[in-house]
Amino acid sequence: MRAKRRGILSTAFCCFFAVFLFYSVNYRTLIIRLTQEALKPTFGIFTWVVPLANVEECRLDELPALMRNGEAGIHFMSIGGRYRASLNFQEHPRVVIALKRPAGPVRDISFSTRRPDDVLRFIRKAGDFISSKTCVRPTWRCLSGLSETI
């Protein structure tokens, strides 16, 4: 009986170890890619693709203190009646993107970045270019500066 109890306890600890190992490896780096067509925040094996043509608004995220809970990871919450997916680290400021067309129930995407002003500037620059009537398709030459690593 005692050996069986040790086997169950060992199995439980191994499962907890596997979950925490996945969490610590998967959520250690948030990569934000801004291409000529889309914003692609990637958190470990999870990637969210936001076409720049679908960006309605982008701004710094200002949440009440109680809503800034959680550490690194992907969180889902409702803010002001809008459902939001948040890819974040607690210690960095967040940028929120309002979508023109929702992705399922998600109407906003927010993510942490060390350089929120640069991210906002690049997204606005790309959005202005895409919405302009002078060009049909963006090119890297027209969107100079957008290929920088953020």
WOKAMO-V624158 format. One record per run of one state. SS is the DSSP state (2 for helix, 1 for strand, 0 for the rest). FROM is the first residue (numbers start at 1). LEN is the number of residues. If there is no record, write none. Layout:
SS & FROM & LEN
SS & FROM & LEN
This chain:
0 & 1 & 1
2 & 2 & 25
0 & 27 & 3
1 & 30 & 5
0 & 35 & 3
1 & 38 & 6
0 & 44 & 2
1 & 46 & 6
2 & 52 & 3
1 & 55 & 6
0 & 61 & 4
2 & 65 & 3
0 & 68 & 5
1 & 73 & 7
0 & 80 & 2
1 & 82 & 7
0 & 89 & 5
1 & 94 & 10
0 & 104 & 2
1 & 106 & 7
0 & 113 & 3
2 & 116 & 16
0 & 132 & 19
